[in-house]
């Protein structure tokens, strides 16, 4: 058992059974996942017609899909720019 798993624990592990008659071994892969965590998303105040940058940053493993939602609806894919009128 590995207590307090860390990212570095990801990898291939091998179990070996050895006796005078022979050797048997099996490998398993351990993949580590890290829950998404938003590291940056700030309030903004702008006038109508002005540009606003809503910068949402997060990390996790696997890398999280990012989207900005308003009232439950996806408004902006994070790879595009928009001007609100």
Secondary structure, DSSP 8 states (H G I E B T S, - for coil): --SS--GGG-EEEEEEEEETTEEEEEEEEE---EEEEEEE-------TT-------EEEEES----EEEETTEEEEETTS-----
